[in-house]
């Protein structure tokens, strides 16, 4: 009898792990759809369509949406379903101000910790962004821009900072793409990246922090002008 009870418990644990895994997969997939712009602020998240697309049941989709609500990306409405959250300008401003402070700290830490190989990788991304800007390729630029900032964050080597930064950046995906849409903004953004790289190569912590701080708030200004 004990063996049967233990067997049932093991099966329940396996089922729970599988459910958690499917929920994590669904959560990451929906996040990616928001980041890439496939899902925009205000869009309804179609559980049935996503369940078919990912070849899973609707349960993990629903759980993923609950998790994304806690992350500030989704709004669940009783008897209506889940929607990509629409962020107000004053809330976005608050998040940009926090991101500004965190990003300045990233600059200071990078000067201390970044290897020459990391600096070269960041330079390579800046060159790729320049090519995307020349071709007016917003999707490629946006993806490379995320990679650029993620690479800097990883190089800063501070897990706690990375967690706070990631939470904020995920929410700002609801807004950030629009600030790059206007013609010329891609080149303006990448010029700021070049100034940041100059400070990093010179190992100037003060300049790196200031230029990253300025870059974040210039992004805010571009977003305001695009609304």
Protein Blocks (a to p, Z undefined) as FASTA:
>chain_A
ZZmmmmmmmmmmmmmmmmmmmmmmmmmmmmmmmmnomacghiacdfklmmmmnopafklm
mmmmmmmmmnopaccdehkbpcdddddfklmmmmmmmmmmmmmmmmmmmmmmmcfklmmm
mmmmmmmmmmmmmnopaklmmmmmmmmmmmmmmmnopaklmmmmmmmmmmmmmmmmmmmm
pghklmmmmmmmmmmmmmmmnopaklmmmmmmmmmmmmmmmmmmmZZ
